[in-house]
Amino acid sequence: MPAPQDAIQARRRLTNKLIAGRDAGRLRPFFLADARLITGDGGLILGAEAIVQAFAAQFRDPGFVAYVRTTDSIALDAAGARASETGRWTAGGAIGGTYMAAWRRVTGQWVIESELYVTLTG
């Protein structure tokens, strides 16, 4: 079994790949049912289904530019059941910023509980 940090980084890389491939449906298992996401412009999206629908809407836009999240650090709680991930995100080099994600281990798999994106460029 990989270390929690390695497992989270692997899942982050996979979500980046799914976003680049515009595969919204396959993003669903990465989010808790009641996940929360604050977008780079401060908007709030509640629930995994709404998050996946937001991705799908972005992917339908012909001008969509895939964005990549790059992990800077991952910290675990003492019980090893929750983790925080911080890093940087960029979309085509034109816009980007920082992000923070809260992960929770559920039945042996790391899933996103919440994410916060802050747009700093663009």
N, CA, C and O of each residue as an XYZ file, in Angstrom:
488
protein
N       0.853     -1.177      0.000
C       0.000      0.000      0.000
C       0.900      1.242      0.000
O       1.821      1.337      0.811
N       0.637      2.196     -0.908
C       1.488      3.387     -0.962
C       1.271      4.280      0.254
O       0.223      4.232      0.897
N       2.269      5.087      0.553
C       2.142      6.070      1.630
C       0.992      7.018      1.282
O       0.733      7.258      0.103
N       0.299      7.561      2.287
C      -0.826      8.458      2.008
C      -0.463      9.617      1.078
O      -1.234      9.951      0.178
N       0.695     10.228      1.285
C       1.092     11.347      0.434
C       1.234     10.901     -1.022
O       0.820     11.613     -1.937
N       1.818      9.722     -1.229
C       1.982      9.199     -2.586
C       0.627      8.887     -3.219
O       0.420      9.146     -4.405
N      -0.293      8.332     -2.432
C      -1.623      8.006     -2.943
C      -2.376      9.274     -3.337
O      -3.031      9.304     -4.379
N      -2.292     10.312     -2.522
C      -2.968     11.574     -2.827
C      -2.361     12.208     -4.070
O      -3.090     12.684     -4.941
N      -1.040     12.219     -4.162
C      -0.402     12.797     -5.359
C      -0.793     12.018     -6.609
O      -1.010     12.616     -7.663
N      -0.884     10.705     -6.509
C      -1.284      9.896     -7.666
C      -2.721     10.231     -8.072
O      -3.027     10.319     -9.261
N      -3.592     10.417     -7.091
C      -4.975     10.767     -7.411
C      -5.064     12.172     -8.008
O      -5.890     12.418     -8.887
N      -4.236     13.080     -7.546
C      -4.211     14.427     -8.119
C      -3.755     14.359     -9.585
O      -4.353     14.992    -10.455
N      -2.705     13.596     -9.846
C      -2.237     13.459    -11.234
C      -3.335     12.871    -12.120
O      -3.499     13.292    -13.265
N      -4.079     11.909    -11.600
C      -5.152     11.301    -12.379
C      -6.269     12.311    -12.652
O      -6.806     12.346    -13.759
N      -6.626     13.136    -11.657
C      -7.652     14.144    -11.914
C      -7.172     15.145    -12.959
O      -7.967     15.596    -13.783
N      -5.889     15.503    -12.944
C      -5.348     16.387    -13.979
C      -5.510     15.752    -15.361
O      -5.882     16.422    -16.324
N      -5.228     14.462    -15.442
C      -5.349     13.745    -16.718
C      -6.812     13.717    -17.189
O      -7.084     13.917    -18.372
N      -7.744     13.471    -16.274
C      -9.162     13.434    -16.636
C      -9.659     14.807    -17.085
O     -10.478     14.903    -17.999
N      -9.170     15.862    -16.447
C      -9.541     17.218    -16.852
C      -8.986     17.503    -18.245
O      -9.698     18.045    -19.090
N      -7.739     17.149    -18.493
C      -7.145     17.360    -19.824
C      -7.914     16.595    -20.889
O      -8.034     17.053    -22.025
N      -8.440     15.418    -20.519
C      -9.223     14.608    -21.456
C     -10.701     14.968    -21.489
O     -11.481     14.332    -22.198
N     -11.090     15.985    -20.724
C     -12.493     16.440    -20.662
C     -13.452     15.310    -20.291
O     -14.523     15.168    -20.882
N     -13.056     14.519    -19.315
C     -13.829     13.344    -18.909
C     -14.489     13.591    -17.549
O     -14.069     13.027    -16.539
N     -15.511     14.425    -17.531
C     -16.164     14.835    -16.283
C     -16.723     13.660    -15.493
O     -16.566     13.608    -14.273
N     -17.366     12.726    -16.162
C     -18.002     11.607    -15.474
C     -17.052     10.789    -14.626
O     -17.431     10.281    -13.571
N     -15.829     10.663    -15.080
C     -14.857      9.858    -14.322
C     -14.272     10.605    -13.127
O     -13.509     10.025    -12.353
N     -14.620     11.890    -12.963
C     -14.158     12.653    -11.796
C     -15.014     12.375    -10.556
O     -14.562     12.617     -9.437
N     -16.229     11.876    -10.732
C     -17.171     11.684     -9.618
C     -16.571     10.912     -8.438
O     -16.751     11.349     -7.301
N     -15.870      9.791     -8.641
C     -15.362      9.030     -7.493
C     -14.286      9.753     -6.672
O     -13.894      9.266     -5.612
N     -13.816     10.884     -7.138
C     -12.778     11.607     -6.415
C     -13.342     12.547     -5.365
O     -12.582     13.142     -4.600
N     -14.679     12.694     -5.312
C     -15.316     13.641     -4.405
C     -16.283     12.947     -3.455
O     -17.017     12.044     -3.855
N     -16.279     13.372     -2.192
C     -17.329     12.958     -1.265
C     -18.664     13.479     -1.794
O     -18.700     14.478     -2.511
N     -19.743     12.816     -1.448
C     -21.069     13.227     -1.920
C     -21.375     14.677     -1.554
O     -22.002     15.393     -2.335
N     -20.938     15.116     -0.372
C     -21.220     16.476      0.088
C     -20.008     17.402     -0.037
O     -19.875     18.360      0.724
N     -19.130     17.116     -0.992
C     -17.933     17.935     -1.199
C     -18.304     19.380     -1.494
O     -19.388     19.680     -1.993
N     -17.366     20.266     -1.168
C     -17.531     21.693     -1.438
C     -16.340     22.179     -2.237
O     -15.206     21.768     -1.990
N     -16.603     23.067     -3.211
C     -15.534     23.618     -4.030
C     -15.756     25.115     -4.164
O     -16.826     25.558     -4.584
N     -14.746     25.887     -3.808
C     -14.768     27.331     -4.016
C     -13.882     27.608     -5.216
O     -12.686     27.316     -5.208
N     -14.487     28.174     -6.243
C     -13.790     28.411     -7.508
C     -12.823     29.585     -7.390
O     -12.848     30.325     -6.406
N     -11.980     29.745     -8.389
C     -10.981     30.801     -8.394
C     -11.550     32.197     -8.306
O     -10.866     33.116     -7.855
N     -12.804     32.378     -8.731
C     -13.428     33.701     -8.637
C     -14.318     33.836     -7.405
O     -15.032     34.827     -7.259
N     -14.276     32.834     -6.510
C     -15.014     32.910     -5.258
C     -16.370     32.237     -5.256
O     -17.047     32.234     -4.228
N     -16.791     31.661     -6.388
C     -18.075     30.960     -6.435
C     -18.037     29.675     -5.613
O     -16.978     29.074     -5.429
N     -19.187     29.271     -5.129
C     -19.299     28.073     -4.299
C     -20.114     27.017     -5.038
O     -21.204     27.296     -5.537
N     -19.573     25.804     -5.101
C     -20.287     24.672     -5.688
C     -20.431     23.627     -4.590
O     -19.438     23.219     -3.986
N     -21.656     23.191     -4.327
C     -21.947     22.253     -3.249
C     -22.353     20.892     -3.795
O     -23.282     20.788     -4.595
N     -21.658     19.861     -3.362
C     -22.009     18.495     -3.707
C     -21.268     17.969     -4.924
O     -21.000     18.696     -5.880
N     -20.947     16.684     -4.858
C     -20.180     16.050     -5.927
C     -20.891     16.127     -7.270
O     -20.252     16.365     -8.296
N     -22.190     15.931     -7.276
C     -22.906     15.960     -8.550
C     -22.825     17.340     -9.183
O     -22.614     17.454    -10.391
N     -22.992     18.393     -8.383
C     -22.901     19.751     -8.909
C     -21.475     20.057     -9.382
O     -21.291     20.760    -10.375
N     -20.482     19.541     -8.687
C     -19.086     19.745     -9.095
C     -18.840     19.078    -10.441
O     -18.238     19.680    -11.330
N     -19.297     17.851    -10.595
C     -19.113     17.130    -11.861
C     -19.867     17.841    -12.988
O     -19.359     17.937    -14.105
N     -21.075     18.338    -12.705
C     -21.828     19.079    -13.718
C     -21.095     20.359    -14.123
O     -21.107     20.738    -15.294
N     -20.455     21.027    -13.155
C     -19.688     22.234    -13.466
C     -18.502     21.897    -14.370
O     -18.212     22.629    -15.316
N     -17.820     20.791    -14.078
C     -16.733     20.353    -14.959
C     -17.276     20.079    -16.359
O     -16.690     20.524    -17.346
N     -18.380     19.356    -16.453
C     -18.949     19.009    -17.755
C     -19.285     20.268    -18.550
O     -19.048     20.319    -19.756
N     -19.834     21.280    -17.887
C     -20.164     22.534    -18.570
C     -18.902     23.218    -19.089
O     -18.886     23.733    -20.206
N     -17.848     23.223    -18.278
C     -16.577     23.801    -18.731
C     -16.045     23.046    -19.946
O     -15.569     23.659    -20.901
N     -16.126     21.734    -19.909
C     -15.562     20.912    -20.979
C     -16.311     21.107    -22.301
O     -15.732     20.918    -23.371
N     -17.584     21.481    -22.234
C     -18.351     21.730    -23.464
C     -17.980     23.053    -24.127
O     -18.268     23.260    -25.306
N     -17.350     23.936    -23.382
C     -16.949     25.240    -23.918
C     -15.788     25.033    -24.897
O     -14.744     24.508    -24.510
N     -15.963     25.446    -26.175
C     -14.891     25.245    -27.157
C     -13.597     25.977    -26.786
O     -12.522     25.594    -27.249
N     -13.684     27.009    -25.969
C     -12.494     27.748    -25.554
C     -11.851     27.224    -24.279
O     -10.919     27.832    -23.754
N     -12.352     26.090    -23.778
C     -11.819     25.537    -22.533
C     -10.329     25.259    -22.648
O      -9.869     24.647    -23.611
N      -9.583     25.719    -21.650
C      -8.154     25.435    -21.553
C      -7.958     24.579    -20.301
O      -8.299     24.999    -19.195
N      -7.413     23.388    -20.481
C      -7.205     22.481    -19.342
C      -6.294     23.133    -18.316
O      -5.350     23.843    -18.664
N      -6.584     22.887    -17.072
C      -5.732     23.400    -16.019
C      -5.085     22.241    -15.280
O      -5.600     21.123    -15.241
N      -3.945     22.550    -14.701
C      -3.143     21.544    -14.013
C      -2.900     22.028    -12.599
O      -2.541     23.184    -12.377
N      -3.098     21.135    -11.651
C      -2.783     21.416    -10.255
C      -1.473     20.710     -9.936
O      -1.301     19.531    -10.246
N      -0.556     21.437     -9.315
C       0.754     20.897     -8.941
C       0.889     20.979     -7.430
O       0.863     22.066     -6.853
N       1.031     19.840     -6.804
C       1.112     19.767     -5.349
C       2.426     20.334     -4.839
O       3.498     20.013     -5.352
N       2.327     21.189     -3.813
C       3.517     21.681     -3.115
C       3.744     20.911     -1.818
O       4.880     20.580     -1.479
N       2.648     20.624     -1.084
C       2.810     19.906      0.181
C       1.534     19.157      0.536
O       0.432     19.523      0.126
N       1.722     18.092      1.315
C       0.615     17.304      1.845
C       0.913     17.046      3.316
O       1.987     16.556      3.665
N      -0.045     17.381      4.176
C       0.096     17.154      5.613
C      -1.020     16.228      6.067
O      -2.163     16.359      5.627
N      -0.686     15.293      6.949
C      -1.653     14.317      7.468
C      -2.020     14.615      8.900
O      -1.212     15.155      9.655
N      -3.258     14.260      9.287
C      -3.611     14.347     10.695
C      -3.004     13.157     11.436
O      -2.511     12.219     10.810
N      -3.040     13.196     12.747
C      -2.398     12.160     13.558
C      -2.985     10.778     13.316
O      -2.267      9.781     13.395
N      -4.283     10.703     13.022
C      -4.936      9.414     12.810
C      -4.719      8.880     11.396
O      -4.987      7.709     11.129
N      -4.237      9.730     10.490
C      -4.025      9.306      9.115
C      -5.310      9.188      8.312
O      -5.349      8.496      7.294
N      -6.373      9.866      8.771
C      -7.671      9.773      8.097
C      -7.995     11.015      7.274
O      -8.882     10.979      6.421
N      -7.286     12.108      7.522
C      -7.505     13.354      6.782
C      -6.159     13.918      6.372
O      -5.134     13.664      7.004
N      -6.192     14.688      5.301
C      -4.966     15.315      4.821
C      -5.291     16.651      4.184
O      -6.386     16.855      3.661
N      -4.328     17.557      4.234
C      -4.460     18.813      3.510
C      -3.387     18.841      2.430
O      -2.235     18.471      2.658
N      -3.791     19.282      1.271
C      -2.886     19.414      0.133
C      -2.879     20.881     -0.278
O      -3.938     21.493     -0.416
N      -1.710     21.438     -0.470
C      -1.604     22.794     -0.983
C      -0.758     22.766     -2.243
O       0.118     21.918     -2.410
N      -1.042     23.714     -3.121
C      -0.264     23.750     -4.342
C      -0.628     24.926     -5.216
O      -1.267     25.885     -4.784
N      -0.193     24.818     -6.479
C      -0.411     25.857     -7.475
C      -1.218     25.279     -8.624
O      -1.123     24.089     -8.925
N      -2.015     26.127     -9.264
C      -2.753     25.695    -10.451
C      -2.497     26.691    -11.574
O      -2.262     27.876    -11.339
N      -2.546     26.182    -12.789
C      -2.365     27.029    -13.960
C      -3.245     26.503    -15.092
O      -3.484     25.303    -15.219
N      -3.715     27.441    -15.904
C      -4.516     27.085    -17.078
C      -3.832     27.673    -18.297
O      -3.932     28.871    -18.562
N      -3.143     26.831    -19.027
C      -2.485     27.262    -20.249
C      -1.428     28.328    -20.057
O      -1.041     28.987    -21.022
N      -0.952     28.513    -18.842
C       0.051     29.524    -18.574
C      -0.504     30.937    -18.514
O       0.214     31.865    -18.142
N      -1.778     31.118    -18.876
C      -2.376     32.455    -18.912
C      -2.939     32.878    -17.560
O      -2.816     34.039    -17.168
N      -3.550     31.949    -16.857
C      -4.093     32.262    -15.533
C      -3.672     31.162    -14.577
O      -3.281     30.073    -14.995
N      -3.754     31.455    -13.309
C      -3.389     30.470    -12.306
C      -3.488     31.064    -10.928
O      -4.003     32.166    -10.740
N      -2.989     30.321     -9.968
C      -3.028     30.774     -8.589
C      -2.653     29.649     -7.648
O      -1.844     28.783     -7.979
N      -3.248     29.674     -6.481
C      -2.974     28.670     -5.459
C      -4.249     27.894     -5.150
O      -5.354     28.330     -5.472
N      -4.073     26.743     -4.522
C      -5.232     25.954     -4.106
C      -4.915     25.210     -2.824
O      -3.755     25.017     -2.461
N      -5.964     24.802     -2.156
C      -5.875     23.957     -0.980
C      -6.986     22.942     -1.070
O      -8.122     23.289     -1.395
N      -6.674     21.692     -0.788
C      -7.680     20.632     -0.807
C      -7.644     19.878      0.514
O      -6.575     19.619      1.068
N      -8.817     19.532      1.005
C      -8.946     18.664      2.174
C      -9.351     17.288      1.660
O     -10.347     17.148      0.951
N      -8.579     16.289      2.021
C      -8.830     14.911      1.610
C      -9.237     14.096      2.837
O      -8.809     14.373      3.958
N     -10.066     13.094      2.602
C     -10.464     12.176      3.670
C     -10.332     10.751      3.150
O     -10.673     10.460      2.004
N      -9.831      9.864      4.013
C      -9.735      8.452      3.632
C     -11.055      7.772      3.965
O     -11.489      7.749      5.117
N     -11.687      7.217      2.930
C     -12.974      6.540      3.084
C     -12.819      5.144      2.497
O     -12.499      4.985      1.319
N     -13.046      4.151      3.320
C     -12.891      2.741      2.934
C     -11.599      2.515      2.136
O     -11.599      1.863      1.092
N     -10.509      3.070      2.657
C      -9.184      2.846      2.085
C      -8.821      3.707      0.896
O      -7.722      3.575      0.359
N      -9.719      4.594      0.466
C      -9.457      5.437     -0.706
C      -9.496      6.909     -0.305
O     -10.357      7.322      0.471
N      -8.572      7.692     -0.828
C      -8.552      9.129     -0.557
C      -9.518      9.850     -1.497
O      -9.447      9.695     -2.716
N     -10.424     10.644     -0.910
C     -11.400     11.417     -1.679
C     -11.376     12.870     -1.200
O     -10.998     13.167     -0.067
N     -11.784     13.751     -2.087
C     -11.756     15.186     -1.784
C     -12.998     15.580     -1.010
O     -14.128     15.311     -1.419
N     -12.758     16.220      0.113
C     -13.819     16.736      0.973
C     -14.146     18.181      0.592
O     -15.312     18.574      0.543
N     -13.099     18.964      0.323
C     -13.301     20.349     -0.095
C     -12.060     20.851     -0.819
O     -10.947     20.367     -0.610
N     -12.293     21.846     -1.685
C     -11.195     22.492     -2.401
C     -11.454     23.986     -2.451
O     -12.596     24.431     -2.569
N     -10.374     24.756     -2.360
C     -10.427     26.207     -2.449
C      -9.381     26.641     -3.466
O      -8.198     26.329     -3.326
N      -9.825     27.363     -4.492
C      -8.925     27.889     -5.519
C      -8.919     29.409     -5.436
O      -9.963     30.034     -5.250
N      -7.739     29.994     -5.575
C      -7.598     31.444     -5.576
C      -6.883     31.825     -6.871
O      -5.755     31.394     -7.112
N      -7.540     32.632     -7.702
C      -6.920     33.111     -8.935
C      -6.028     34.288     -8.599
O      -6.472     35.261     -7.989
N      -4.760     34.197     -9.001
C      -3.793     35.261     -8.709
C      -3.219     35.908     -9.965
O      -2.581     36.959     -9.885
N      -3.438     35.292    -11.116
C      -2.932     35.857    -12.374
C      -4.031     35.789    -13.427
O      -4.996     35.039    -13.280
N      -3.881     36.561    -14.471
C      -4.804     36.474    -15.592
C      -5.799     37.576    -15.673
O      -6.625     37.597    -16.585
